[in-house]
Amino acid sequence: MTTRRRGFPIALERVASQATTPRTTVLRPQRPLDEAVRDARAPVPPTGTGLDSTAVRERMAARLRADGVTHAGLLQAFHVVPRHAFIDTALAAQAYEDTSLPIGHGQTISKPSVVARMIELLLQGEAARNLGQLGRVLEIGTGCGYQCALLAQLARSVVSIERIGPLFDKAREHLASLRFDRVRLIHGDGALGHAPLAPYQSIIAAAVGDTLPPAWLEQLDVGGRLVAPVQVDRRQMLVVVDRGPSGYKRVHHEEVRFVPLKSGLV
Ligand code: SAH
């Protein structure tokens, strides 16, 4: 598979509203692997459009818009980042469907609608609204690097941590053309965050733990926002934490389904 990259230049726009769309369905960014693999094997009707064509990405952005995503810069990021280049060639025909897909090592690339939802929540944080972009971002769970590439379009810089060595290598390859000062990939335990580059105006996690690791809260800037799944009893909920001058405000949103946040490096 060839992975051609460009600078993905996009215009950033300020977010006009803090309103969030209430959701009732369970979002499942990481489906069970066997389900994703089964679907990946199903024949896909030819679209008549090459995956390199911007038309397929335009359709994905249009679907996200129809689903309630309003941030122009975010829609533009989905438009310019080639999702098919982050997954196995055998699965590429499904790259622009709203589905998670296996990326190896028991992990999956997240579903675009969930990625969009989480990044849009991040963009509505106080610091991000003041900056007109995400500022310095900490991402936990790089996976194949797709969300990282989207974040890089909307941020001053991104620090992204992955615990599985071969996925870290894959992401490094996928993101090779992004400048090192914009994207810093780390093979490490994301539960510890990355203190040397803290504080972060935006923190986003793609794996769920029983609690929010204290390091994430400590490394969040005042005015910054954290968006992550968290285990609440037997359910996973999307949680938004805002750090203010005198403490943290935590709001639970819809139910989600993510892979577990694990400790130890592989
Ligand atoms: N951001 C990815 C999603 C990858 S799935 C995307 O664009 O689709 C979540 C990832 O979190 C997996 O690759 C998994 O290995 C990783 N992960 C789980 N626990 C982790 C930890 N403690 N530190 C870093 N990464 C972790």
Boltz pocket constraint, residues with backbone or C-beta under 6 A from the ligand:
constraints:
  - pocket:
      binder: B
      contacts: [[A, 30], [A, 107], [A, 108], [A, 109], [A, 110], [A, 111], [A, 140], [A, 141], [A, 142], [A, 143], [A, 144], [A, 145], [A, 146], [A, 147], [A, 148], [A, 161], [A, 162], [A, 163], [A, 164], [A, 167], [A, 188], [A, 189], [A, 190], [A, 191], [A, 206], [A, 207], [A, 259], [A, 260], [A, 261], [A, 262], [A, 263], [A, 264]]
      max_distance: 6.0
